[in-house]
């Protein structure tokens, strides 16, 4: 089946790469913050513009990791209703919910892409110690949101076939996984 193949060969590996990029950004932020602490402790000076860099970097880190958490099935979910259904019915219910969530995220992604392009065009920047460009973080938020919408859509289609997408944790909740 095409949808399952797209899930297996396309979205799961892509989500993993997005998560790797998120982890690299997170590590870079940790190194910058460590350097900041060392510099303040030894010389009393600070890394100029670190606040702006950290603020925008954190946004990029979060949005790049969202799709992987959905692929793994570790994203926030409420299973009050689906725990009481048969596995096939629960999968179909999840599929419908994911398709509905896709509609909202697709609209949100469209607006975010438009805003990122506008930010790039006008040269928007964050005023602080440094005039730091905002468009890269807006682009990462848009890309992360659009990719999450795509993951939700395909995962919803897989659920509608009555299957549980591979890579996802078992949906019978007894506690957090």
Contact map, one row per residue, 1 for C-alpha under 8 A:
111110000000000000000000000000000000000000000000000000000000000000000000000000000000000000000000000000000000000000000000000000000000000000000000000000000000000000000000000000000
111111000000000000000000000000000000000000000000000000000000000000000000000000000000000000000000000000000000000000000000000000000000000000000000000000000000000000000000000000000
111111100000000000000000000000000000000000000000000000000000000000000000000000000000000000000000000000000000000000000000000000000000000000000000000000000100110000000000000000000
111111110000000000000000000000000000000000000000000000000000000000000000000000000000000000000000000000000000000000000000000000000000000000000000000000000000010000001000000000000
111111111100000000000000000000000000000000000000000000000000000000000000000000000000000000000000000000000000000000000000000000000000000000000000000000000000000000000000000000000
011111111110000000000000000000000000000000000000000000000000000000000000000000000000000000000000000000000000000000000000000000000000000000000000000000000100000000000000000000000
001111111111000000000000000000000000000000000000000000000000000000000000000000000000000000000000000000000000000000000000000000000000000000000000000000000110000000001000000000000
000111111111100000000000000000000000000000000000000000000000000000000000000000000000000000000000000000000000000000000000000000000000000000000000000000000000000000000100000000000
000011111111100000000000000000000000000000000000000000000000000000000000000000000000000000000000000000000000000000000000000000000000000000000000000000000000000000000000000000000
000011111111110000000000000000000000000000000000000000000000000000000000000000000000000000000000000000000000000000000000000000000000000000000000000000000000000000000000000000000
000001111111111000000000000000000000000000000000000000000000000000000000000000000000000000000000000000000000000000000000000000000000000000000000000000100000000000000000000000000
000000111111111100000000000000000000000000000000000000000000000000010010000000000000000000000000000000000000000000000000000000000000000000000000000000000000000000000010000000000
000000011111111110000000000000000000000000000000000000000000000000000000000000000000000000000000000000000000000000000000000000000000000000000000000000000000000000000000000000000
000000000111111111000000000000000000000000000000000000000000000000000000000000000000000000000000000000000000000000000000000000000000000000000000000000000000000000000000000000000
000000000011111111100000000000000000000000000000000000000000000010110010000000000000000000000000000000000000000000000000000000000000000000000000000000000000000000000000000000000
000000000001111111110000000000000000000000000000000000000000000000010000000000000000000000000000000000000000000000000000000000000000000000000000000000000000000000000000000000000
000000000000111111111000000000000000000000000000000000000000000000000000000000000000000000000000000000000000000000000000000000000000000000000000000000000000000000000000000000000
000000000000011111111100000000000000000000000000000000000000000110110000000000000000000000000000000000000000000000000000000000000000000000000000000000000000000000000000000000000
000000000000001111111110000000000000000000000000000000000000000110110000000000000000000000000000000000000000000000000000000000000000000000000000000000000000000000000000000000000
000000000000000111111111000000000000000000000000000000000000000000000000000000000000000000000000000000000000000000000000000000000000000000000000000000000000000000000000000000000
000000000000000011111111100000000000000000000000000000000000100100000000000000000000000000000000000000000000000000000000000000000000000000000000000000000000000000000000000000000
000000000000000001111111110000000000000000000000000000000001110110000000000000000000000000000000000000000000000000000000000000000000000000000000000000000000000000000000000000000
000000000000000000111111111000000000000000000000000000000000100000000000000000000000000000000000000000000000000000000000000000000000000000000000000000000000000000000000000000000
000000000000000000011111111100000000000000000000000000000000000000000000000000000000000000000000000000000000000000000000000000000000000000000000000000000000000000000000000000000
000000000000000000001111111110000000000000000000000000001001100000000000000000000000000000000000000000000000000000000000000000000000000000000000000000000000000000000000000000000
000000000000000000000111111111000000000000000000000000001100100000000000000000000000000000000000000000000000000000000000000000000000000000000000000000000000000000000000000000000
000000000000000000000011111111100000000000000000000000000000000000000000000000000000000000000000000000000000000000000000000000000000000000000000000000000000000000000000000000000
000000000000000000000001111111110000000000000000000000000000000000000000000000000000000000000000000000000000000000000000000000000000000000000000000000000000000000000000000000000
000000000000000000000000111111111000000000000000000001001100000000000000000000000000000000000000000000000000000000000000000000000000000000000000000000000000000000000000000000000
000000000000000000000000011111111100000000000000000000000000000000000000000000000000000000000000000000000000000000000000000000000000000000000000000000000000000000000000000000000
000000000000000000000000001111111110000000000000000000000000000000000000000000000000000000000000000000000000000000000000000000000000000000000000000000000000000000000000000000000
000000000000000000000000000111111111000000000000010000000000000000000000000000000000000000000000000000000000000000000000000000000000000000000000000000000000000000000000000000000
000000000000000000000000000011111111100000000000010000000000000000000000000000000000000000000000000000000000000000000000000000000000000000000000000000000000000000000000000000000
000000000000000000000000000001111111110000000000000000000000000000000000000000000000000000000000000000000000000000000000000000000000000000000000000000000000000000000000000000000
000000000000000000000000000000111111111000000000000000000000000000000000000000000000000000000000000000000000000000000000000000000000000000000000000000000000000000000000000000000
000000000000000000000000000000011111111100000110000000000000000000000000000000000000000000000000000000000000000000000000000000000000000000000000000000000000000000000000000000000
000000000000000000000000000000001111111110000000000000000000000000000000000000000000000000000000000000000000000000000000000000000000000000000000000000000000000000000000000000000
000000000000000000000000000000000111111111000000000000000000000000000000000000000000000000000000000000000000000000000000000000000000000000000000000000000000000000000000000000000
000000000000000000000000000000000011111111111110000000000000000000000000000000000000000000000000000000000000000000000000000000000000000000000000000000000000000000000000000000000
000000000000000000000000000000000001111111111100000000000000000000000000000000000000000000000000000000000000000000000000000000000000000000000000000000000000000000000000000000000
000000000000000000000000000000000000111111110000000000000000000000000000000000000000000000000000000000000000000000000000000000000000000000000000000000000000000000000000000000000
000000000000000000000000000000000000011111110000000000000000000000000000000000000000000000000000000000000000000000000000000000000000000000000000000000000000000000000000000000000
000000000000000000000000000000000000001111111000000000000000000000000000000000000000000000000000000000000000000000000000000000000000000000000000000000000000000000000000000000000
000000000000000000000000000000000000001111111100000000000000000000000000000000000000000000000000000000000000000000000000000000000000000000000000000000000000000000000000000000000
000000000000000000000000000000000000001100111110000000000000000000000000000000000000000000000000000000000000000000000000000000000000000000000000000000000000000000000000000000000
000000000000000000000000000000000001001100011111000000000000000000000000000000000000000000000000000000000000000000000000000000000000000000000000000000000000000000000000000000000
000000000000000000000000000000000001001000001111110000000000000000000000000000000000000000000000000000000000000000000000000000000000000000000000000000000000000000000000000000000
000000000000000000000000000000000000000000000111110000000000000000000000000000000000000000000000000000000000000000000000000000001100000000000000000000000000000000000000000000000
000000000000000000000000000000000000000000000011111110000000000000000000000000000000000000000000000000000000000000000000000000011100000000000000000000000000000000000000000000000
000000000000000000000000000000011000000000000011111111000000000000000000000000000000000000000000000000000000000000000000000000000000000000000000000000000000000000000000000000000
000000000000000000000000000000000000000000000000111111100000000000000000000000000000000000000000000000000000000000000000000000000000000000000000000000000000000000000000000000000
000000000000000000000000000000000000000000000000111111110000000000000000000000000000000000000000000000000000000000000000000001011101000000000000000000000000000000000000000000000
000000000000000000000000000000000000000000000000111111111000000000000000000000000000000000000000000000000000000000000000000000000001000000000000000000000000000000000000000000000
000000000000000000000000000010000000000000000000011111111100000000000000000000000000000000000000000000000000000000000000000000000000000000000000000000000000000000000000000000000
000000000000000000000000000000000000000000000000001111111110000000000000000000000000000000000000000000000000000000000000000000000000000000000000000000000000000000000000000000000
000000000000000000000000000000000000000000000000000111111111000000000000000000000000000000000000000000000000000000000000000000000000010010000000000000000000000000000000000000000
000000000000000000000000110010000000000000000000000011111111100000000000000000000000000000000000000000000000000000000000000000000000000010000000000000000000000000000000000000000
000000000000000000000000010010000000000000000000000001111111110000000000000000000000000000000000000000000000000000000000000000000000000000000000000000000000000000000000000000000
000000000000000000000000000000000000000000000000000000111111111000000000000000000000000000000000000000000000000000000000000000000000000010001000000000000000000000000000000000000
000000000000000000000100100000000000000000000000000000011111111100000000000000000000000000000000000000000000000000000000000000000000000010011000000000000000000000000000000000000
000000000000000000001110110000000000000000000000000000001111111110000000000000000000000000000000000000000000000000000000000000000000000000000000000000000000000000000000000000000
000000000000000000000100000000000000000000000000000000000111111111000000000000000000000000000000000000000000000000000000000000000000000000000000000000000000000000000000000000000
000000000000000000000000000000000000000000000000000000000011111111000000000000000000000000000000000000000000000000000000000000000000000000011001100000000000000000000000000000000
000000000000000001101100000000000000000000000000000000000001111111100000000000000000000000000000000000000000000000000000000000000000000000011011000000000000000000000000000000000
000000000000001001100100000000000000000000000000000000000000111111111000000000000000000000000000000000000000000000000000000000000000000000000001000000000000000000000000000000000
000000000000000000000000000000000000000000000000000000000000011111111100001000000000000000000000000000000000000000000000000000000000000000000001000100000000000000000000000000000
000000000000001001100000000000000000000000000000000000000000000111111110000000000000000000000000000000000000000000000000000000000000000000000001001100100000000000000000000000000
000000000001001101100000000000000000000000000000000000000000000011111111000000000000000000000000000000000000000000000000000000000000000000000000000000000000000000000000000000000
000000000000000000000000000000000000000000000000000000000000000011111111111000000000000000000000000000000000000000000000000000000000000000000000000000000000000000000000000000000
000000000000000000000000000000000000000000000000000000000000000001111111111000000000000000000000000000000000000000000000000000000000000000000000000100110000000000000001000000000
000000000001001000000000000000000000000000000000000000000000000000111111110000000000000000000000000000000000000000000000000000000000000000000000000000100000000000000011000000000
000000000000000000000000000000000000000000000000000000000000000000011111111000000000000000000000000000000000000000000000000000000000000000000000000000000000000000000011100000000
000000000000000000000000000000000000000000000000000000000000000000001111111000000000000000000000000000000000000000000000000000000000000000000000000000000000000000000011100000000
000000000000000000000000000000000000000000000000000000000000000000001111111100000000000000000000000000000000000000000000000000000000000000000000000000000000000000000001100000001
000000000000000000000000000000000000000000000000000000000000000001001101111110000000000000000000000000000000000000000000000000000000000000000000000000000000000000000000000000000
000000000000000000000000000000000000000000000000000000000000000000000000011111000000000000000000000000000000000000000000000000000000000000000000000000000000000000000000000000000
000000000000000000000000000000000000000000000000000000000000000000000000001111100000000000000000000000000000000000000000000000000000000000000000000000000000000000000000000000000
000000000000000000000000000000000000000000000000000000000000000000000000000111110000000000000000000000000000000000000000000000000000000000000000000000000000000000000000000000000
000000000000000000000000000000000000000000000000000000000000000000000000000011111110000000000000000000000000000000000000000000000000000000000000000000000000000000000000001010000
000000000000000000000000000000000000000000000000000000000000000000000000000001111111000000000000000000000000000000000000000000000000000000000000000000000000000000000000000000000
000000000000000000000000000000000000000000000000000000000000000000000000000000111111100000000000000000000000000000000000000000000000000000000000000000000000000000000000000000000
000000000000000000000000000000000000000000000000000000000000000000000000000000111111110011001100000000000000000000000000000000000000000000000000000000000000000000000000000000000
000000000000000000000000000000000000000000000000000000000000000000000000000000111111110001000000000000000000000000000000000000000000000000000000000000000000000000000000001110000
000000000000000000000000000000000000000000000000000000000000000000000000000000011111110000000000000000000000000000000000000000000000000000000000000000000000000000000000000000000
000000000000000000000000000000000000000000000000000000000000000000000000000000001111111011000000000000000000000000000000000000000000000000000000000000000000000000000000000000000
000000000000000000000000000000000000000000000000000000000000000000000000000000000111111111000000000000000000000000000000000000000000000000000000000000000000000000000000000000000
000000000000000000000000000000000000000000000000000000000000000000000000000000000000111111100000000000000000000000000000000000000000000000000000000000000000000000000000000000000
000000000000000000000000000000000000000000000000000000000000000000000000000000000000011111110000000000000000000000000000000000000000000000000000000000000000000001100000000000000
000000000000000000000000000000000000000000000000000000000000000000000000000000000100111111111000000000000000000000000000000000000000000000000000000000000000000001000000000000000
000000000000000000000000000000000000000000000000000000000000000000000000000000000110111111111100000000000000000000000000000000000000000000000000000000000000000000000000000000000
000000000000000000000000000000000000000000000000000000000000000000000000000000000000001111111110000000000000000000000000000000000000000000000000000000000000001101110000000000000
000000000000000000000000000000000000000000000000000000000000000000000000000000000000000111111111000000000000000000000000000000000000000000000000000000000000001111000000000000000
000000000000000000000000000000000000000000000000000000000000000000000000000000000100000011111111100000000000000000000000000000000000000000000000000000000000000100000000000000000
000000000000000000000000000000000000000000000000000000000000000000000000000000000100000001111111110000000000000000000000000000000000000000000000000000000001001100000000000000000
000000000000000000000000000000000000000000000000000000000000000000000000000000000000000000111111111000000000000000000000000000000000000000000000000000000011111100000000000000000
000000000000000000000000000000000000000000000000000000000000000000000000000000000000000000011111111100000000000000000000000000000000000000000000000000000001000100000000000000000
000000000000000000000000000000000000000000000000000000000000000000000000000000000000000000001111111110000000000000000000000000000000000000000000000000000001000000000000000000000
000000000000000000000000000000000000000000000000000000000000000000000000000000000000000000000111111111000000000000000000000000000000000000000000000000011011000000000000000000000
000000000000000000000000000000000000000000000000000000000000000000000000000000000000000000000011111111100000000000000000000000000000000000000000000000011001100000000000000000000
000000000000000000000000000000000000000000000000000000000000000000000000000000000000000000000001111111110000000000000000000000000000000000000000000000000000000000000000000000000
000000000000000000000000000000000000000000000000000000000000000000000000000000000000000000000000111111111000000000000000000000000000000000000000000010010000000000000000000000000
000000000000000000000000000000000000000000000000000000000000000000000000000000000000000000000000011111111100000000000000000000000000000000000000000011011000000000000000000000000
000000000000000000000000000000000000000000000000000000000000000000000000000000000000000000000000001111111110000000000000000000000000000000000000000010000000000000000000000000000
000000000000000000000000000000000000000000000000000000000000000000000000000000000000000000000000000111111111000000000000000000000000000000000000000000000000000000000000000000000
000000000000000000000000000000000000000000000000000000000000000000000000000000000000000000000000000011111111100000000000000000000000000000000000110110000000000000000000000000000
000000000000000000000000000000000000000000000000000000000000000000000000000000000000000000000000000001111111110000000000000000000000000000000000110010000000000000000000000000000
000000000000000000000000000000000000000000000000000000000000000000000000000000000000000000000000000000111111111000000000000000000000000000000000000000000000000000000000000000000
000000000000000000000000000000000000000000000000000000000000000000000000000000000000000000000000000000011111111100000000000000000000000000000000100000000000000000000000000000000
000000000000000000000000000000000000000000000000000000000000000000000000000000000000000000000000000000001111111110000000000000000000000000000110110010000000000000000000000000000
000000000000000000000000000000000000000000000000000000000000000000000000000000000000000000000000000000000111111111000000000000000000000000000100010000000000000000000000000000000
000000000000000000000000000000000000000000000000000000000000000000000000000000000000000000000000000000000011111111100000000000000000000000000000000000000000000000000000000000000
000000000000000000000000000000000000000000000000000000000000000000000000000000000000000000000000000000000001111111110000000000000000000001101100000000000000000000000000000000000
000000000000000000000000000000000000000000000000000000000000000000000000000000000000000000000000000000000000111111111000000000000000000001100110000000000000000000000000000000000
000000000000000000000000000000000000000000000000000000000000000000000000000000000000000000000000000000000000011111111100000000000000000000000000000000000000000000000000000000000
000000000000000000000000000000000000000000000000000000000000000000000000000000000000000000000000000000000000001111111110000000000000000001000000000000000000000000000000000000000
000000000000000000000000000000000000000000000000000000000000000000000000000000000000000000000000000000000000000111111111000000000000001101100100000000000000000000000000000000000
000000000000000000000000000000000000000000000000000000000000000000000000000000000000000000000000000000000000000011111111100000000000001000100000000000000000000000000000000000000
000000000000000000000000000000000000000000000000000000000000000000000000000000000000000000000000000000000000000001111111110000000000000000000000000000000000000000000000000000000
000000000000000000000000000000000000000000000000000000000000000000000000000000000000000000000000000000000000000000111111111100000000011001000000000000000000000000000000000000000
000000000000000000000000000000000000000000000000000000000000000000000000000000000000000000000000000000000000000000011111111100000000001000000000000000000000000000000000000000000
000000000000000000000000000000000000000000000000000000000000000000000000000000000000000000000000000000000000000000001111111100000000000000000000000000000000000000000000000000000
000000000000000000000000000000000000000000000000000000000000000000000000000000000000000000000000000000000000000000000111111100000000000000000000000000000000000000000000000000000
000000000000000000000000000000000000000000000000000000000000000000000000000000000000000000000000000000000000000000000011111110000000101000000000000000000000000000000000000000000
000000000000000000000000000000000000000000000000000000000000000000000000000000000000000000000000000000000000000000000011111111000000111000000000000000000000000000000000000000000
000000000000000000000000000000000000000000000000000000000000000000000000000000000000000000000000000000000000000000000000001111100011111000000000000000000000000000000000000000000
000000000000000000000000000000000000000000000000000100000000000000000000000000000000000000000000000000000000000000000000000111110111110000000000000000000000000000000000000000000
000000000000000000000000000000000000000000000000000000000000000000000000000000000000000000000000000000000000000000000000000011111111000000000000000000000000000000000000000000000
000000000000000000000000000000000000000000000000100100000000000000000000000000000000000000000000000000000000000000000000000001111111000000000000000000000000000000000000000000000
000000000000000000000000000000000000000000000001100100000000000000000000000000000000000000000000000000000000000000000000000000111110000000000000000000000000000000000000000000000
000000000000000000000000000000000000000000000001100100000000000000000000000000000000000000000000000000000000000000000000000001111111000000000000000000000000000000000000000000000
000000000000000000000000000000000000000000000000000000000000000000000000000000000000000000000000000000000000000000000000000011111111100000000000000000000000000000000000000000000
000000000000000000000000000000000000000000000000000110000000000000000000000000000000000000000000000000000000000000000000000011110111110000000000000000000000000000000000000000000
000000000000000000000000000000000000000000000000000000000000000000000000000000000000000000000000000000000000000000000000001111000011111100000000000000000000000000000000000000000
000000000000000000000000000000000000000000000000000000010000000000000000000000000000000000000000000000000000000000000010000111000001111111000000000000000000000000000000000000000
000000000000000000000000000000000000000000000000000000000000000000000000000000000000000000000000000000000000000000011011001110000000111111100000000000000000000000000000000000000
000000000000000000000000000000000000000000000000000000000000000000000000000000000000000000000000000000000000000000010000000000000000111111110000000000000000000000000000000000000
000000000000000000000000000000000000000000000000000000011011000000000000000000000000000000000000000000000000000000000000000000000000011111111000000000000000000000000000000000000
000000000000000000000000000000000000000000000000000000000000000000000000000000000000000000000000000000000000000110110010000000000000011111111100000000000000000000000000000000000
000000000000000000000000000000000000000000000000000000000000000000000000000000000000000000000000000000000000000110011000000000000000001111111110000000000000000000000000000000000
000000000000000000000000000000000000000000000000000000000001001100000000000000000000000000000000000000000000000000000000000000000000000111111111000000000000000000000000000000000
000000000000000000000000000000000000000000000000000000000011001100000000000000000000000000000000000000000000000100000000000000000000000011111111100000000000000000000000000000000
000000000000000000000000000000000000000000000000000000000000000000000000000000000000000000000000000000000000110110010000000000000000000001111111110000000000000000000000000000000
000000000000000000000000000000000000000000000000000000000000000100000000000000000000000000000000000000000000100010000000000000000000000000111111111000000000000000000000000000000
000000000000000000000000000000000000000000000000000000000000001111100000000000000000000000000000000000000000000000000000000000000000000000011111111100000000000000000000000000000
000000000000000000000000000000000000000000000000000000000000001000000000000000000000000000000000000000001101100000000000000000000000000000001111111110000000000000000000000000000
000000000000000000000000000000000000000000000000000000000000000000000000000000000000000000000000000000001100110000000000000000000000000000000111111111000000000000000000000000000
000000000000000000000000000000000000000000000000000000000000000000100000000000000000000000000000000000000000000000000000000000000000000000000011111111100000000000000000000000000
000000000000000000000000000000000000000000000000000000000000000001100100000000000000000000000000000000001000000000000000000000000000000000000001111111110000000000000000000000000
000000000000000000000000000000000000000000000000000000000000000000000000000000000000000000000000000011101100100000000000000000000000000000000000111111111000000000000000000000000
000000000000000000000000000000000000000000000000000000000000000000000000000000000000000000000000000001000000000000000000000000000000000000000000011111111100000000000000000000000
000000000010000000000000000000000000000000000000000000000000000000100110000000000000000000000000000000000000000000000000000000000000000000000000001111111110000000000000000000000
000000000000000000000000000000000000000000000000000000000000000000000100000000000000000000000000011011000000000000000000000000000000000000000000000111111111000000000000000000000
000000000000000000000000000000000000000000000000000000000000000000000000000000000000000000000000011001000000000000000000000000000000000000000000000011111111100000000000000000000
001001100000000000000000000000000000000000000000000000000000000000000000000000000000000000000000000000000000000000000000000000000000000000000000000001111111110000000000000000000
000000100000000000000000000000000000000000000000000000000000000000000000000000000000000000000010010000000000000000000000000000000000000000000000000000111111111000001000000000000
000000000000000000000000000000000000000000000000000000000000000000000000000000000000000000000111111000000000000000000000000000000000000000000000000000011111111100000000000000000
001000000000000000000000000000000000000000000000000000000000000000000000000000000000000000000010001000000000000000000000000000000000000000000000000000001111111110000000000000000
001100000000000000000000000000000000000000000000000000000000000000000000000000000000000000000010000000000000000000000000000000000000000000000000000000000111111111111000000000000
000000000000000000000000000000000000000000000000000000000000000000000000000000000000000000110110000000000000000000000000000000000000000000000000000000000011111111111000000000000
000000000000000000000000000000000000000000000000000000000000000000000000000000000000000000111111000000000000000000000000000000000000000000000000000000000001111111100000000000000
000000000000000000000000000000000000000000000000000000000000000000000000000000000000000000010000000000000000000000000000000000000000000000000000000000000000111111100000000000000
000000000000000000000000000000000000000000000000000000000000000000000000000000000000000110110000000000000000000000000000000000000000000000000000000000000000011111110000000000000
000000000000000000000000000000000000000000000000000000000000000000000000000000000000000100100000000000000000000000000000000000000000000000000000000000000000011111111000000000000
000000000000000000000000000000000000000000000000000000000000000000000000000000000000000000100000000000000000000000000000000000000000000000000000000000000000011001111101000000000
000100100000000000000000000000000000000000000000000000000000000000000000000000000000000000000000000000000000000000000000000000000000000000000000000000000010011000111111000000000
000000010000000000000000000000000000000000000000000000000000000000000000000000000000000000000000000000000000000000000000000000000000000000000000000000000000000000011111000000000
000000000001000000000000000000000000000000000000000000000000000000000011100000000000000000000000000000000000000000000000000000000000000000000000000000000000000000001111100000000
000000000000000000000000000000000000000000000000000000000000000000000111110000000000000000000000000000000000000000000000000000000000000000000000000000000000000000011111110000000
000000000000000000000000000000000000000000000000000000000000000000000001110000000000000000000000000000000000000000000000000000000000000000000000000000000000000000000011111000001
000000000000000000000000000000000000000000000000000000000000000000000000000000000000000000000000000000000000000000000000000000000000000000000000000000000000000000000001111110000
000000000000000000000000000000000000000000000000000000000000000000000000000000100010000000000000000000000000000000000000000000000000000000000000000000000000000000000000111110000
000000000000000000000000000000000000000000000000000000000000000000000000000000000010000000000000000000000000000000000000000000000000000000000000000000000000000000000000011111000
000000000000000000000000000000000000000000000000000000000000000000000000000000100010000000000000000000000000000000000000000000000000000000000000000000000000000000000000011111110
000000000000000000000000000000000000000000000000000000000000000000000000000000000000000000000000000000000000000000000000000000000000000000000000000000000000000000000000000111110
000000000000000000000000000000000000000000000000000000000000000000000000000000000000000000000000000000000000000000000000000000000000000000000000000000000000000000000000000011111
000000000000000000000000000000000000000000000000000000000000000000000000000000000000000000000000000000000000000000000000000000000000000000000000000000000000000000000000000011111
000000000000000000000000000000000000000000000000000000000000000000000000010000000000000000000000000000000000000000000000000000000000000000000000000000000000000000000000100000111
